[in-house]
C-alpha cells in the first residue's frame, strides 16, 4: 500500500502544485496530507473543482482535482465544454467506488461504466497501483503536457493508505 | 402574483455597463461567462486578458477563483450573469469562505436567460447580492446608474475583496457575433497576458 505522504510527494515531483476536490473515504489520507501542508483548497462540487483547476492552469499552475467517481457526473459538462475544447489540462484523481459491483447501490452503475465513459470522452486514464506508481505518474505528466487535456488516474480502495482503513 | 419582469427604471443595457467597466480597467484579467456577455465584451473591447467562455455555464466565478488563488498579485475580475450565478450558487460559498482579496465578481442581472429568448430567471425574487453578502463576500454593492457602476468598480479594484458588484441591466442585447477566436487560442493568449509559462 502507498503512503499518502509518498503519493503527495510523487505528485509534487511531476510538478503538481494546485490541489482541489471533493472528499471521498478512499481519498481521505491524501486530502489529510495535502491539508496539513496547506496545499488543498476544498471545493463544494466537482464541476466547480474542475473549473477552479482550469483557472489555476490559466494562472500557471499544474492542477489536480480529487473526487469520487460519482462526482465525474457533476464535472462532465465542464470537462466537455471547457477543458477539452480550450485545451486546458488537469489531473483527475478519481476514487473507483463500485469497482466490480462491490459497493453501495448508488455506486454500481458508475463503477461499471467509468472506464468506458472516459473513453467516450477521450480522456486518457490509468488505474494506479503501488507497483507501477512511478510509471503511472510519468505517463500522466507526459500525457498532460503533450495533449493538454484532462488525464484521469483511478484509485481503487486499499491502494493508497487512508485515515479510515 | 409576483412579476418576473425587470424592475422599472433600469435603463442601462449590459453592453453599456460592460463599456463602463472596460473604461475603468487597465490590464486586469477578466473571465467572461458564456452567451451574450462574452459576445458583447468581445465586440466592445477585445483584450488579450479577456477569457471568453463559450460553454460550461455556471462556472465563470470558479475559473476566476482558481486564477485569483494562482495569481495573488493580479486583480482578477469575473463578468457573470444572473442565470450563471444561480446555476453555480455553491461557488458563492466557496468564495465567501476562502475570501480571495484579489477577486471582483461582477454580475449583470437582467432577470432573464437572455441568450436563449428571455425566459425569466429567479433573480427578481432571490436577491443575489443578499446571497453574496450572507456567503461572506467582503464588499457587496447593487447599482444600475453608470456613475455608480464606475465609482463602485474602481473602489472594489482598490480594496481587499472578495467583491460582488451586482449591476441591474435591462434585457437589451447588443448585435454581437459569436466570438470568432478558436478556444485553444483564447487559452494561449490569456496565459501569455497574465504571465503564465506556456
HADDOCK unambig.tbl for C-alpha pairs under 7 A between the chains (distance, minus, plus):
assign (segid A and resid 43 and name CA) (segid B and resid 94 and name CA) 6.62 0.50 0.50
assign (segid A and resid 44 and name CA) (segid B and resid 90 and name CA) 6.48 0.50 0.50
assign (segid A and resid 44 and name CA) (segid B and resid 94 and name CA) 6.86 0.50 0.50
assign (segid A and resid 48 and name CA) (segid B and resid 59 and name CA) 6.21 0.50 0.50
assign (segid A and resid 48 and name CA) (segid B and resid 62 and name CA) 5.59 0.50 0.50
assign (segid A and resid 48 and name CA) (segid B and resid 91 and name CA) 6.92 0.50 0.50
assign (segid A and resid 51 and name CA) (segid B and resid 59 and name CA) 6.22 0.50 0.50
assign (segid A and resid 51 and name CA) (segid B and resid 62 and name CA) 5.50 0.50 0.50
assign (segid A and resid 51 and name CA) (segid B and resid 63 and name CA) 5.03 0.50 0.50
assign (segid A and resid 52 and name CA) (segid B and resid 62 and name CA) 4.83 0.50 0.50
assign (segid A and resid 52 and name CA) (segid B and resid 63 and name CA) 4.72 0.50 0.50
assign (segid A and resid 52 and name CA) (segid B and resid 65 and name CA) 6.17 0.50 0.50
assign (segid A and resid 52 and name CA) (segid B and resid 66 and name CA) 4.17 0.50 0.50
assign (segid A and resid 53 and name CA) (segid B and resid 66 and name CA) 5.98 0.50 0.50
assign (segid A and resid 54 and name CA) (segid B and resid 63 and name CA) 6.07 0.50 0.50
assign (segid A and resid 54 and name CA) (segid B and resid 66 and name CA) 6.98 0.50 0.50
assign (segid A and resid 55 and name CA) (segid B and resid 63 and name CA) 4.16 0.50 0.50
assign (segid A and resid 55 and name CA) (segid B and resid 64 and name CA) 5.95 0.50 0.50
assign (segid A and resid 55 and name CA) (segid B and resid 65 and name CA) 6.88 0.50 0.50
assign (segid A and resid 55 and name CA) (segid B and resid 66 and name CA) 4.28 0.50 0.50
assign (segid A and resid 55 and name CA) (segid B and resid 67 and name CA) 4.33 0.50 0.50
assign (segid A and resid 56 and name CA) (segid B and resid 66 and name CA) 4.49 0.50 0.50
assign (segid A and resid 56 and name CA) (segid B and resid 67 and name CA) 4.75 0.50 0.50
assign (segid A and resid 56 and name CA) (segid B and resid 70 and name CA) 5.21 0.50 0.50
assign (segid A and resid 58 and name CA) (segid B and resid 67 and name CA) 6.46 0.50 0.50
assign (segid A and resid 58 and name CA) (segid B and resid 191 and name CA) 5.37 0.50 0.50
assign (segid A and resid 58 and name CA) (segid B and resid 196 and name CA) 6.89 0.50 0.50
assign (segid A and resid 59 and name CA) (segid B and resid 67 and name CA) 5.18 0.50 0.50
assign (segid A and resid 59 and name CA) (segid B and resid 70 and name CA) 5.29 0.50 0.50
assign (segid A and resid 59 and name CA) (segid B and resid 71 and name CA) 5.84 0.50 0.50
assign (segid A and resid 59 and name CA) (segid B and resid 191 and name CA) 6.71 0.50 0.50
assign (segid A and resid 59 and name CA) (segid B and resid 194 and name CA) 6.89 0.50 0.50
assign (segid A and resid 59 and name CA) (segid B and resid 196 and name CA) 5.60 0.50 0.50
assign (segid A and resid 60 and name CA) (segid B and resid 196 and name CA) 4.40 0.50 0.50
assign (segid A and resid 60 and name CA) (segid B and resid 197 and name CA) 5.95 0.50 0.50
assign (segid A and resid 61 and name CA) (segid B and resid 70 and name CA) 6.57 0.50 0.50
assign (segid A and resid 77 and name CA) (segid B and resid 56 and name CA) 6.15 0.50 0.50
assign (segid A and resid 78 and name CA) (segid B and resid 56 and name CA) 4.85 0.50 0.50
assign (segid A and resid 81 and name CA) (segid B and resid 55 and name CA) 5.15 0.50 0.50
assign (segid A and resid 81 and name CA) (segid B and resid 56 and name CA) 5.40 0.50 0.50
assign (segid A and resid 82 and name CA) (segid B and resid 55 and name CA) 6.43 0.50 0.50
assign (segid A and resid 82 and name CA) (segid B and resid 56 and name CA) 5.92 0.50 0.50
assign (segid A and resid 85 and name CA) (segid B and resid 183 and name CA) 6.27 0.50 0.50
assign (segid A and resid 85 and name CA) (segid B and resid 184 and name CA) 6.93 0.50 0.50
assign (segid A and resid 86 and name CA) (segid B and resid 183 and name CA) 4.56 0.50 0.50
assign (segid A and resid 86 and name CA) (segid B and resid 184 and name CA) 4.39 0.50 0.50
assign (segid A and resid 86 and name CA) (segid B and resid 187 and name CA) 6.17 0.50 0.50
assign (segid A and resid 87 and name CA) (segid B and resid 184 and name CA) 5.56 0.50 0.50
